[in-house]
Amino acid sequence: MTEIAEKIKESPIILEFEVENGGILQQKGLKNTTYEGAYYNGLNFKIGWKQRAKKDQYYQVYNYPTYGIGLYSSTFNTDIIGSPFAIYGFVQTPISPKENSRWGYDYRIGLGLSGNFKPYNEEQNPLNLVIGSKNNVFIDLGIRAQYKLTDHWKIGAGLAFHHFSNGAMRLPNKGVNLVPATLSVNYQFNPDVKIVRDSVLEPYSKKIYYHVNYGVGFKQLRDDLDHRFFKTTLSAYASRHVSYKWRLGGGLDLFYSSSGNDQEIAGDKTGEIGSKLSGGPSFYIAHILNERLVLNGNVGYYIHNQRFNGEIRKFFLRAGARYYVYKNINAGVSIKAHMGKADFIEWTVGYTFNREPK
């Protein structure tokens, strides 16, 4: 093996420190309650590894991205919201990199779990009207420009978007949304080497994939009822590649809500099949990050729905991530929502027919 090939195989480790400032997106009417006196500051410490010598050709399609784990800590400078932290996985993808330029641009997608919020409590914290749980899902998006100081050091500046939500598992759940400015510095142990790209990529599959997924979750429906109701999803879709990065298709979603068995929720419709089941057709979209990792989304329409189960609109949305843990078996997490209002968090398992794992 040549010296260059050895260096490419090293997959260099990258350490990064990032500071964030400002950018609270305040919901209407909460400036003088939840967000009174609030000002946001955040810190991120990330450990990443650049993928350069894998058989998976998606690393080449995405310009050899960086995968990693991040630790996040923040303060709102107020006792009402708390000082949340998070641990998350991320992928950072270069945008049209130029081999001999000191400037670089990238975008980031991250997903994880957060803790240490100070949730709403009628007696102890009545002003927090945005989040009802201490622990929440953390969604992280970012874009930035970087400048290479040396072969090992880079500095960067950009914008991020953070969303914290519990998927209506505990009310209130308006969510916390942030768009802070960011400054970063990172150190790369092994400097980049020039990589000769393959002249020809293997063609993406023209086969139709068939997906069957099952999801579970919980939802609190009313502030005056502490009970969290069990919800499930059964989904079936067909999809096909339209490019290396995208797969489109459609199918059906069927939902079950145990709240249809509750007298306080369903009233005189308690126990009826139509009180517990809902569903309809759904457009399916998949953004393929590599051979195993997929971002999934849906736009669906209820043929039948029940408002008392929290199905407040005829259209429903879904966004999440799935990972193929073994051959065609995948596992993941999604947030189902009605426009900007979360319905519940789905923890899913699934199987894809006609897919050829590599």
N, C-alpha and C positions, 0 to 999 in steps of 0.2 A: 504494500500500500504506500502511495506517495505521501510526502510530507503535507501537501495541500489537502489530500483526502483525509489524512489523520486530523488536521485542524478542523475541517468541515464536520467531521464526526463528533467533535467535542461538544457541540450544542452549548455554547457559552452561557454561563450563569450571569444574570443581570440583577443588580440591587438598585432599588429606586426609592427616593424619598420625595414626597409631594405635599405641598401645603395648599389649602383651599380657603377662599374667603368670600363672604357675602352670598347673595342670590337666593334668599328665601322667597318662594312663591306662596304668598299668603292668600288663603281662601277668603272670599267676600264676607265681611262682617266680623272677622276674627282679629283685626289689627289691634283692637283695644282690650282683647281678652287673652287668647292663647299666645299671640305673638307680641304682646306689649313689652317693649324694651329688649326684644330678642335681636341678636346679631350672630351670624353663623361663622365659625372657624372650624376647619377640619384638617386632619393629618392622615396620610397614607404611607405605609411601608410595604413595598412589594418585592417579592422574589420571583424572578421569571427565568425561563430558559428558552432560547431561540431554537426553533425547529428547522434543521437544515439538512439532515441526512436520513430522512425517513422514506420508506417506500410509498407512503401515502402521498399521491401527487397533489393533493389539496394544499399541502404546504407550499408547493410551487405556485399554484393558482392564486394563493393569497400572499405571495411575495415573502414567504418564510416568516410567519408571525411569531410573536412571543406569547407563550402560555405561562401562567403563574398563579400564585396565591397572594392575596393582599390582606393586610390588617389595617383597619380604619378606626379612627377615634375622632370625636367631635365635641363641640360645645355650642349651645345657643345663648350662652351667657344669661340664662334665666332658669329658675327652679321649676318652671311650669312644664317644660318639654323634657328636660333631662339632658344627659350627656351620653348619647348613644355611641356604641362601638360596633364593629362588624368584622366578620371574616368571610372572604369571598374568593371565588375563582374568576380568572379573567383571561381574555385573549386580546392581544394588541396587534393590530394589522397595519403594516406600512401602506401608504397611499402613493402609488406611482413612484417608487424609489429610483433615484439616479445614483449610479455606482460611485461616481467621483465627486459628488456634491457633499458639502458639509451640512446642508439643510436636509431635513427629513420631516415627513408628516405621517401621522397615524391616527386611527380611531380605535376605541376600546369598548368592549362589551363585558360586563361583569355581573355575577349573580351570587348572592350569599345570604347569610342570616345575621341579624343584628340583635343587640340587647341593650339594657340599661336606659331605656326610655322611662320617663316618669308618667305612667298612664293616667287616664281620667279616673277620678274617684269622687263620688258625690260629696264626700265630707272632707277628704284630705287634699284633693287636687281638682276642684270643680271647674277650673279655667282651661284645662287641657281638653278642648273640644275636637281634636283632630285624631287622636290615637288612643285606643283603649287597652293596649297590651304592652307589656314590658319588652317582649321579644317579637321581632317582625322580619318579614322578607326584605332584603336589600337589593335593589336593582341599580346598576351603575353603568352609565354611558359616558364616553368622553371623546374629544377630538383635540389635537394639539400640533404645534410645530416644535421641532427640536433642532438644536445646533450642536455639531460635534466639535468639542474643544480639543480633544486628543483622541487617540485610538481607543481609549478607555472611558473617557468622561464626556457626557452630554448634558445640556441644560434644555429646558423646554417650558412652553407656556401654552395655555389652552382654556377650554371650557369643559365642564362636566355637567351631567344631570344625574341626580340621585332621587330615588323614590323608595319610601318606606311604607309598607302596608302589611296588615295581617289577613287580608282577604275576607274581611267581615267575620272573622272567627270571634272577635271581641269588639263590641261597639264602645265608643264611636270609631269610625274608620274612614275619615276623610282623607287620611294619608298625609305624609310630610314630603314635600317636593322642593328640591334645591337645584339651582343653576349657578354654581360658584365659578369664579375665575381660579385657575390653577397655575402653580409654578413648580417645576420638578427638576431634580438633578439625579442622574443615574450613573452607575459604574458597571462596566462590562469587563469581566475578568479576562476573557479571551477576545482579542480584537476581531472584527469582521474580516473575512477573506473573500476575495472575488469568487463568486460561484458561477460556473458555466451552466446555464439553464438547458434543460432538455429541449431539443428543437421541436419535438412532437409529443403532445399529451395523449394518453389513451382516451378514446372517445367516451363520453358519458353514456350510461345505459339508456336505451330506447324502450326498455320494458315498462309495463305498467306495474307499479307496486301496489299491493293491497295491505292496508293497515287495520289492525284491530287493537283498541286500547281500552283499558279500564282504569278509572280514577276514583279516589275517595277524598272526602274533606268534611269540614264542619262549618256551620254558619250560625251566628247569633242574629235573630231577626228583629228583636225589639229591645230598646233600652231598659224597659221595665221587666223583661224576662231574661234571667241570667243563663237560661238553658241554651246549649249549643246543639243544633240539630245535625244529624248525619245526612250527607249527600253523596251520591255516587253518579258516575258517568260511564256510559258504554258507547264507544264511538267506532265507526267503520268508514274508511275512506279508500279511494283509489287515487293514485297520483303518478305523475310522469315528469321526468327532467325536461325543462325548457332551456337550461344552460347548465354549466358545471355547478354554479352556486345556488340555483333555484329549482324547486320542484313544485308543481301546481296540480290541484285536483279538487275533489269534492266527495261528499258522502253524507252520513247521517249521524246525529247525536241524540242519545236518549238519556234523560236525567231522572233520578229518583230523589225525592225530598221527604225525609221522615216527618217533617213538620206537618205534612198532610194528615198525619194520624193524631195531631194535637188539637184538642177542643178549643183552646185559647187562640190558636192560629187559624184553623180551618173552619171553625164554627159549625154550621149545619151540614157542611160538606166533609166533615171528618171521616176518614177511612175510605172515601171513594177513590177508585183507581185514578180518576182525573185530578184528584187533589195531590196525588203523590208522584205521578209521572208527567213528564213534559218532553218536548224535543222537536226536531225538525231538520231540514237539510242544512248543510254547512259547506262553505267554500274553504278549501284547505291550502295552506302555503307553507313551504319548508325552505329555510335558508341553511344550506349545508356548509358547515365550517370545516369538517374533515370527514373521513370515512365513518367515524363513530359518533360525532357530535353534531346535533341538528337543533336549530331554533325553529319552533313550530308556532303556527298561528291559524286562527279561524275567524271567519265572519259567518254567522249562522242566523237563521230565521225560525222562530217558534211557529209550528203549526198549532201547537197547544201549549199554553203556559198559565201559571197561576201567580197573580200579583202577591197573594199572601205568603208565598214561598220566597219572595224577594225577586221574582222574575218580572221586573217592572217595565220592561220594554219588549217589543216584538223581535228586536235584533239582539243577538249576544255576540261577544267577542272573546277570544282566547289568545294568550301569548305565553310562551314558555320555552323550555329546553328539554331535550331528550338525549340520552347517551346509550349507545348499543353496548350493553355490558357483556353479552355473549352471543356471537353470531347475529341472529335476527331478533333477539330479545332486547328490548330497550326499557329504560326506566327514566322518570323525569318529574318535573314539577311545572305547573301552569297556573296562571291566574285567569279565571273566567270572570267576565265583567259585562255590564250593560252600559255602554258608552263609557263615561268616566267613573262609574260607581262599581266597585268590586262586588262580585257575587260570592265566590269562595275560592280557596286555593285547592287545586287538585294535585294529589300525589299519584302518579300514573305508572302503570306497567303496560307493555304492549308487545306485539309481534308483527313483523313485516314479512309478507309472503312475496316471493319472486325476487327478493333482494339477494345479491351474491356477495356475501361478506369477504373481505380481503385480509 
